[in-house]
Amino acid sequence: MMEYSVVVVDDHILLSQAIGGLVEAFDQFKVMYLCKNGQELIDALQNPKNIPDIVLMDVNMPILNGIETTAHLKDHFPEVKVLALSIEEDDATILKMLRAGAKGYLMKDVKKAELQEALLEVVENGYYHTNTVAKILVNSLRHKESSVLSLKEREIEFIQHACTEKTYREIADIMCLSPKTIEGYRDVLFEKLNLRNRTGLVIYAIKNKIFTP
């Protein structure tokens, strides 16, 4: 029987030890070590002998939190699968964690049997999503689609021009509008799409196939 290695990253030591104890009771899993935060994990991973199959990752931690750490692992240790284990249950946090690269998201009060199932699913199939997380993902995709559908034709035209090196004044001339109207388009789009700057608008346009570089 294949045995998989697990590392628990949580700043609450007693909780971390308890989670480790649960994992140790599962036939196919072995806890390699515990870490108090993301930086401690990244430091440990510099030794190839310390690279596990799965990391059970808390979200809120000092020094380097779970989202930042998961993103780092995705870039530098893509073979390591992250399963989030947190008390945070708001949709935004769950989405941030999944977008950073987590293969699943569990609450800390998860039942022993579900934790075991989640670990097995992650190593065998690459991910584990509870019904709650699956709904959040679906809603996120719907929101993206609806935000594109709600754009007016002139707004899309403005976005396409904004993805070039043209200044806002030049865009105003091309669209036969006043610079003030163009600024209005920009401000409305920033608000509507929850963006903060022109770079964010370009990234949004590329992701949603409004603009092809």
VEXFI-891012 format. One line per 8 residues: number of its first residue (from 1); their letters; for each residue x, y, z of C-alpha. Coordinates in steps of 0.25 Angstrom, whole numbers. Example, Ala and Ser with C-alpha at 12.3 -4.5 7.8 and 13.67 -1.06 7.14 Angstrom:
<doros>
1> as> 49,-18,31; 55,-4,29
</doros>
This chain:
<doros>
1> mmeysvvv> 0,0,0; 5,14,-4; 8,23,8; 7,38,6; 15,49,13; 7,61,20; 12,74,26; 3,82,35
9> vddhills> 5,97,35; -3,104,46; 1,115,56; -7,108,67; 2,98,72; -8,89,80; -17,89,68; -6,86,59
17> qaigglve> -2,74,67; -17,69,68; -18,70,53; -5,62,52; -10,52,61; -22,50,53; -14,48,40; -5,38,47
25> afdqfkvm> -17,29,49; -20,28,34; -13,16,28; -8,22,16; -3,35,22; 10,39,30; 12,53,36; 27,58,33
33> ylckngqe> 27,70,41; 19,82,46; 21,97,43; 16,109,50; 15,118,38; 17,118,23; 32,124,24; 36,112,33
41> lidalqnp> 30,103,22; 37,109,11; 50,109,19; 48,94,21; 46,91,7; 60,96,3; 64,82,7; 59,72,-4
49> knipdivl> 57,62,7; 46,71,14; 37,71,1; 23,65,5; 12,60,-4; 2,68,3; 2,81,11; -10,83,21
57> mdvnmpil> -10,98,21; -16,108,30; -20,122,24; -18,132,35; -4,132,40; 7,142,44; 19,144,36; 14,137,23
65> ngiettah> -1,134,22; -7,122,15; -11,129,2; 3,135,0; 10,121,4; 1,113,-6; 4,123,-17; 19,121,-14
73> lkdhfpev> 17,106,-15; 9,106,-28; 21,114,-34; 33,107,-28; 28,93,-23; 16,90,-32; 17,75,-29; 13,78,-15
81> kvlalsie> -2,78,-13; -9,88,-3; -21,85,4; -26,97,12; -31,95,26; -37,107,33; -47,114,41; -49,124,30
89> eddatilk> -62,121,23; -65,134,15; -66,132,0; -55,142,-3; -45,135,5; -48,122,0; -47,127,-15; -34,134,-12
97> mlragakg> -28,121,-6; -33,112,-18; -28,123,-28; -14,122,-21; -14,107,-24; -21,100,-13; -27,87,-17; -38,87,-7
105> ylmkdvkk> -43,95,5; -48,89,18; -53,95,31; -45,91,44; -57,84,50; -57,74,38; -60,60,42; -49,50,43
113> aelqeall> -55,42,31; -56,54,22; -42,58,25; -37,44,21; -46,44,8; -41,58,5; -26,54,6; -28,42,-2
121> evvengyy> -36,49,-13; -25,60,-14; -14,50,-16; -22,41,-25; -30,51,-33; -23,64,-31; -34,71,-24; -45,70,-14
129> htntvaki> -57,80,-13; -68,80,-3; -82,83,-8; -81,97,-2; -67,100,-9; -73,95,-22; -85,104,-21; -75,116,-18
137> lvnslrhk> -67,112,-31; -79,112,-39; -85,125,-34; -71,131,-37; -71,127,-51; -86,132,-53; -82,145,-47; -70,146,-57
145> essvlslk> -79,143,-69; -90,153,-64; -80,164,-62; -76,163,-77; -90,161,-82; -94,174,-74; -83,182,-82; -89,192,-92
153> ereiefiq> -83,192,-106; -76,206,-104; -70,201,-91; -64,189,-98; -59,198,-109; -53,207,-98; -46,195,-91; -40,190,-104
161> hactekty> -34,204,-106; -29,205,-92; -21,192,-94; -12,199,-104; -2,210,-101; -12,221,-105; -14,232,-94; -28,235,-90
169> reiadimc> -28,248,-98; -25,240,-110; -36,230,-107; -45,241,-106; -41,246,-120; -43,232,-126; -57,230,-120; -61,245,-123
177> lspktieg> -64,247,-108; -59,258,-98; -47,254,-89; -57,256,-77; -67,245,-83; -55,236,-85; -51,238,-70; -66,235,-67
185> yrdvlfek> -65,222,-75; -52,218,-67; -58,221,-53; -71,213,-56; -63,201,-61; -53,201,-49; -66,202,-40; -74,191,-48
193> lnlrnrtg> -62,181,-49; -56,184,-36; -43,189,-42; -33,199,-36; -25,203,-48; -22,202,-64; -13,190,-62; -25,182,-55
201> lviyaikn> -34,186,-67; -24,180,-77; -23,167,-69; -38,166,-68; -39,169,-83; -29,158,-86; -35,148,-77; -49,150,-82
209> kiftp> -44,150,-97; -49,165,-99; -34,168,-104; -24,159,-110; -10,164,-108
</doros>
